[in-house]
Amino acid sequence: MKTDLRKILSISGESGLFLYVQQAKNGAIVESLTTKKRMCAGLSAKMSSMADIAIYTDDGEIKLAELFLKMKEVLGENPAPAKKADQKELVAFFEKALPAYDRDRFYVSHMRKVVEWYNIIKEFASLDFMTEEEMEEADKE
């Protein structure tokens, strides 16, 4: 099954990633991808869709989905380095996966989040992402 990155959320103050389930009166009902536990994320929670996140490059920005696919090309079926991996290991990995990343605006702390998200999506969802057309079709249903 293809992954709709619009429905995969990062919630500030919460670890891991969440699947948007439905709107609630006082926020959104989300389900942890890793534990499958549901919770209500309040209206004041800062939620970011994986589809809306981009990484700075020397030529502009690259969508997270595109970066994940580049990472998959480098990694094959192996997981990304752990988020607690050595800084040099993370930098070396991103130099292979995205050589044109903006070294002034894409920090090691960002790299740690990206590899964590990649590993979660790889294990609990799919790195086969829905295309724009498939998302539009899904919205009609």
Protein Blocks (a to p, Z undefined) as FASTA:
>chain_A
ZZdfklpccdehiacjdddfbdcfklccdddfklopacdddfklccddfklpccddfklp
adfklmmmmmmmmnomaccddfkbcfklmmmmmmmmmmmbcfklmcfklmmmmmmmmmmm
mmmmcfbdcdfklmmmmmmZZ
